[in-house]
Every structure is written in C-alpha cells, then in structure tokens.
Amino acid sequence: MFALANKAAIVTGASSGIGRATAKLFAEEGAKLVIAARRQAELDQLAAEIEDAGGTAVALAGDVRDEAYAKALVDLAVGRFGGLDIAFNNVGSVGQTGPVSELSLEGWRETLDTNLTSAFLGAKCQVPAMVERGGGSLIFTCTFIGHTVGMPGMTSYAASKAGLIGLTQVLAAEYGAKGVRVNALLPGGTDTPSSITNAPDAGPEVLAFVKGLHALKRIARPQEIARSVLYLASDASSFTTGTALFADGGVSINRT
C-alpha cells in the first residue's frame, strides 16, 4: 500500500534533513526521483547513494524561488520518467527572527519568498503535469508554529507557513476532481542540520528544552518524518486531501 513503484517524484530540499531522508525512502519504495536543492555536490552524492542501492535519481540544483527552476524540475521529471506523480515541496527557512518592530521588510520578504512563494511556483508547474498524468499527490512541509502555537520572534516564519496551509486547502478543492490530492505535513522538532538544537551556540540545555516541549519528550529523526511523507505520497492516503497532518510528537497539545 505504501509502494511507489513506477511513480515519478520531485523532492525539494533534498540535500539534507527531512528532504534527504524522504528521497531515500521514496527510492526504496520504487519511486524515480528528481532531487532538488541549492547544493549540487550534496545532491550528486545523494543521487549516487540512491543509484548504488538500486534506485533511480537525477539531481538538479537551483533556487526554488525561481519560476524557471520550478519548471525545469517538472520538465526533467516528464522528460526522464514520462510524467509527474508526486511532489514534496519541502524547502523552508526560519529566516530573520526577532520582535516584529525590529523585523526588516527585506527579511520578511525573503522568508515569504523562500517558504510560500516557492511553494506557489512549484505547484503552478507541478499541478498541470499531475493532471496530465491523471492525478497525483502534492505535499508541502508546514509547521505547527502559526497554526496551533505562537512562538515569539517568528513572525515571518509563522505567517509564511500558515499561508502554506491555506494554499493547500484551496489547491485541494480546485484539483480534487482531477485526481490531484494536496496535503500539508506539520513536523515537530527534528534532528536536522538546520535545527535550533544543532546551532553552533546550542548547549545541552537547548536540546533538553526542545525535547521537553513535546509530549513524547524527544525530537524526531528525519526518517520518522519521511514515513509520514510516504503515507501522504502513497495510495495509503488515497482519500486524504486538504489536510494539515501533524507529525509533531505532541508538541501542539503538550502542556507539561
């Protein structure tokens, strides 16, 4: 039920963290991959690992804020694999943080462009290819911040990610009749290179604090989040669309 045999998928933000883990899991389940991120060397390494394990992957580096790049990823999937069935739009950035009175307009725009406009551009190019294919699964990485929890200093991040949930709902309504499912995934704290717990100045107390926010009293491994992405990508979620699916370790409901 979770198999992705003969499915063509785009995964953005694939050079590390959740994107990398998801790309490897998709390949293990039989998907043919177009992997995307800014760093070509890291993408090439991932593609080699996937190929060495018997999978299929092609790498193309670029900036997801560029519409031409979004189109090039879809064209690559169609040209190499005959179409597009799955797109995991995973790229995101916390961006500039701090009180709203100190947030620059440039910082605000950069965060929205990275997190929200890039998703719009991806969907704009990906949805027609999925419709041509007869359907597909479009997935966005969102967050509980700005949805169930307000964290001080994260104005632009919260706004951009909350906007993604609105985008998810509208696209699901627009394209459901054409077989395209659209869902948002909301991870909790995850052990990735960009996590606050892995910042250069983060001591053990930071990790302990972040773990304590979650009902499970730990943070996720990227592979755990990848399994939730796989559910949304696969036929296991064939009647699931327009949702904001939590994979947050209970951070949204925890008060202990």
C-alpha positions as CSV (number, residue, x, y, z in Angstrom):
1,M,0.0,0.0,0.0
2,F,3.0,2.3,0.6
3,A,4.8,1.2,-2.6
4,L,5.7,3.9,-5.1
5,A,6.7,1.6,-7.9
6,N,6.9,3.4,-11.3
7,K,5.9,6.7,-9.7
8,A,7.9,9.8,-10.6
9,A,8.6,12.2,-7.7
10,I,10.2,15.6,-7.1
11,V,11.7,16.3,-3.7
12,T,13.0,19.7,-2.9
13,G,15.3,20.5,-0.1
14,A,16.8,17.0,-0.7
15,S,20.4,17.8,0.2
16,S,19.9,17.2,3.9
17,G,17.5,16.6,6.7
18,I,13.8,15.6,6.0
19,G,14.2,16.0,2.3
20,R,17.2,13.7,2.1
21,A,15.6,11.1,4.2
22,T,12.4,11.3,2.2
23,A,14.2,11.0,-1.1
24,K,15.9,7.8,0.1
25,L,12.7,6.3,1.4
26,F,10.8,7.1,-1.8
27,A,13.6,5.4,-3.8
28,E,13.4,2.4,-1.5
29,E,9.7,2.2,-2.3
30,G,10.3,2.2,-6.0
31,A,9.9,5.9,-7.0
32,K,12.0,7.5,-9.7
33,L,13.3,10.8,-8.3
34,V,14.2,14.3,-9.3
35,I,16.0,15.7,-6.3
36,A,16.4,19.4,-5.9
37,A,18.3,21.8,-3.6
38,R,20.8,24.6,-3.9
39,R,24.0,22.5,-3.5
40,Q,24.9,20.4,-6.5
41,A,27.6,18.4,-4.8
42,E,25.3,17.2,-2.0
43,L,22.6,16.3,-4.5
44,D,25.1,14.4,-6.6
45,Q,26.2,12.4,-3.5
46,L,22.6,11.6,-2.7
47,A,21.8,10.5,-6.2
48,A,24.9,8.2,-6.2
49,E,23.7,6.6,-2.9
50,I,20.3,6.0,-4.4
51,E,21.7,4.6,-7.6
52,D,24.1,2.4,-5.7
53,A,21.2,1.0,-3.7
54,G,19.4,0.1,-6.9
55,G,17.2,3.2,-7.2
56,T,16.8,5.9,-9.8
57,A,17.5,9.6,-9.2
58,V,18.6,12.6,-11.2
59,A,19.8,15.8,-9.5
60,L,19.3,19.4,-10.5
61,A,20.5,22.3,-8.3
62,G,18.8,25.7,-8.3
63,D,16.8,28.2,-6.4
64,V,13.2,27.3,-5.7
65,R,12.2,30.9,-5.7
66,D,12.9,31.0,-9.5
67,E,10.0,30.0,-11.6
68,A,12.3,28.8,-14.4
69,Y,13.8,26.3,-11.9
70,A,10.4,25.1,-10.8
71,K,9.5,24.5,-14.5
72,A,12.9,22.8,-15.2
73,L,12.3,20.3,-12.4
74,V,8.9,19.3,-13.8
75,D,10.3,19.2,-17.4
76,L,13.1,16.9,-16.1
77,A,10.6,14.5,-14.5
78,V,8.5,14.4,-17.6
79,G,11.5,14.1,-19.9
80,R,13.2,11.3,-18.0
81,F,10.3,9.5,-16.4
82,G,7.3,10.2,-18.6
83,G,5.4,12.4,-16.2
84,L,5.0,13.5,-12.6
85,D,3.0,11.7,-9.8
86,I,4.4,13.2,-6.6
87,A,5.9,16.5,-5.5
88,F,7.3,17.0,-2.0
89,N,7.8,20.8,-1.7
90,N,10.0,20.7,1.4
91,V,12.3,23.7,1.2
92,G,12.0,26.1,4.0
93,S,13.8,28.6,6.2
94,V,13.2,30.2,9.6
95,G,14.5,33.4,8.2
96,Q,15.1,36.6,10.2
97,T,13.8,36.4,13.8
98,G,13.0,38.9,16.5
99,P,10.2,41.2,17.5
100,V,8.0,42.5,14.7
101,S,9.1,46.1,15.4
102,E,12.7,45.0,14.5
103,L,11.9,42.8,11.5
104,S,13.1,44.3,8.3
105,L,10.9,44.4,5.2
106,E,13.8,42.6,3.3
107,G,13.8,39.9,5.9
108,W,10.1,39.5,5.8
109,R,10.0,39.2,2.0
110,E,12.9,36.8,1.9
111,T,11.2,34.4,4.3
112,L,7.9,34.6,2.4
113,D,9.6,34.1,-0.9
114,T,11.5,31.0,0.4
115,N,8.7,29.4,2.2
116,L,5.5,30.4,0.4
117,T,6.2,31.9,-3.0
118,S,8.5,28.9,-3.8
119,A,5.6,26.6,-3.0
120,F,3.2,28.5,-5.2
121,L,5.7,28.4,-8.1
122,G,6.3,24.6,-7.5
123,A,2.5,24.0,-7.5
124,K,2.0,26.2,-10.6
125,C,4.3,24.0,-12.6
126,Q,3.6,20.6,-10.9
127,V,-0.2,20.5,-10.9
128,P,-0.6,20.6,-14.7
129,A,1.8,17.7,-15.1
130,M,-0.1,15.7,-12.5
131,V,-3.5,16.5,-14.2
132,E,-1.9,15.3,-17.4
133,R,-0.9,12.1,-15.7
134,G,-4.5,11.5,-14.4
135,G,-3.8,12.6,-10.8
136,G,-1.0,12.8,-8.2
137,S,0.0,13.8,-4.7
138,L,1.3,17.3,-3.8
139,I,2.8,17.8,-0.3
140,F,4.0,20.8,1.5
141,T,6.2,21.0,4.6
142,C,4.5,23.3,7.0
143,T,4.7,23.7,10.8
144,F,2.7,23.9,14.0
145,I,4.1,27.4,14.6
146,G,1.5,29.9,13.5
147,H,-1.1,27.1,13.3
148,T,-1.5,25.8,16.9
149,V,1.3,27.6,18.6
150,G,2.6,31.2,18.5
151,M,6.3,31.5,19.2
152,P,7.7,35.0,19.9
153,G,10.1,36.3,17.3
154,M,8.9,34.1,14.5
155,T,6.5,36.4,12.7
156,S,7.6,35.9,9.1
157,Y,8.1,32.2,9.5
158,A,4.7,31.6,11.1
159,A,2.9,33.7,8.5
160,S,4.6,32.0,5.6
161,K,3.9,28.5,6.8
162,A,0.3,29.4,7.8
163,G,-0.1,30.6,4.3
164,L,1.0,27.2,3.0
165,I,-1.9,25.6,4.8
166,G,-4.3,28.0,3.1
167,L,-2.6,27.2,-0.2
168,T,-3.0,23.5,0.5
169,Q,-6.7,23.8,1.1
170,V,-7.5,25.8,-2.0
171,L,-5.5,23.6,-4.3
172,A,-7.1,20.5,-2.8
173,A,-10.5,22.0,-3.6
174,E,-9.5,23.2,-7.1
175,Y,-8.0,20.0,-8.3
176,G,-9.6,17.2,-6.3
177,A,-12.0,16.4,-9.1
178,K,-9.0,15.9,-11.4
179,G,-7.3,13.4,-9.1
180,V,-4.8,15.6,-7.5
181,R,-4.5,15.3,-3.7
182,V,-2.9,18.2,-1.8
183,N,-1.8,18.0,1.8
184,A,0.4,19.8,4.3
185,L,2.7,18.0,6.8
186,L,3.4,19.6,10.1
187,P,6.6,18.1,11.8
188,G,7.7,18.8,15.3
189,G,11.3,19.3,16.4
190,T,13.5,17.2,14.1
191,D,17.2,16.5,14.3
192,T,18.4,18.2,11.1
193,P,21.4,20.3,10.3
194,S,19.3,23.5,10.4
195,S,17.6,22.6,13.7
196,I,18.0,25.1,16.6
197,T,19.3,22.2,18.6
198,N,22.3,21.9,16.2
199,A,23.2,25.6,16.1
200,P,26.8,26.3,17.0
201,D,25.9,28.0,20.2
202,A,23.3,25.5,21.3
203,G,24.3,23.7,24.5
204,P,22.7,20.6,26.1
205,E,20.1,22.8,27.8
206,V,18.7,23.8,24.4
207,L,18.2,20.2,23.4
208,A,16.6,19.4,26.7
209,F,14.2,22.4,26.4
210,V,13.1,21.4,22.9
211,K,12.6,17.8,23.8
212,G,10.5,18.9,26.8
213,L,8.1,20.8,24.6
214,H,6.9,17.5,23.0
215,A,4.5,15.1,24.6
216,L,6.9,12.3,23.6
217,K,9.8,14.2,25.4
218,R,12.1,13.7,22.4
219,I,12.7,15.1,18.9
220,A,12.2,13.2,15.7
221,R,14.7,11.6,13.4
222,P,14.3,12.7,9.8
223,Q,13.4,9.2,8.8
224,E,10.4,9.3,11.1
225,I,9.0,12.4,9.4
226,A,9.8,10.8,6.0
227,R,7.5,7.9,6.8
228,S,4.6,10.4,7.2
229,V,5.5,12.0,3.9
230,L,5.4,8.5,2.3
231,Y,1.9,8.0,3.7
232,L,0.7,11.2,2.0
233,A,2.5,10.3,-1.2
234,S,1.2,6.8,-1.5
235,D,-2.2,5.1,-2.1
236,A,-2.4,4.6,1.7
237,S,-3.8,8.1,1.8
238,S,-6.0,7.9,-1.3
239,F,-9.0,9.6,0.4
240,T,-6.9,12.2,2.2
241,T,-6.7,15.7,0.8
242,G,-6.7,19.3,2.1
243,T,-5.4,18.2,5.5
244,A,-2.8,19.6,7.9
245,L,-1.3,16.4,9.1
246,F,0.6,16.6,12.4
247,A,3.8,14.6,12.8
248,D,4.8,16.7,15.7
249,G,5.4,14.4,18.7
250,G,2.5,16.0,20.5
251,V,4.1,19.5,20.7
252,S,0.8,21.1,19.7
253,I,-1.1,19.6,22.6
254,N,1.5,19.3,25.3
255,R,1.3,21.4,28.4
256,T,3.7,19.5,30.7
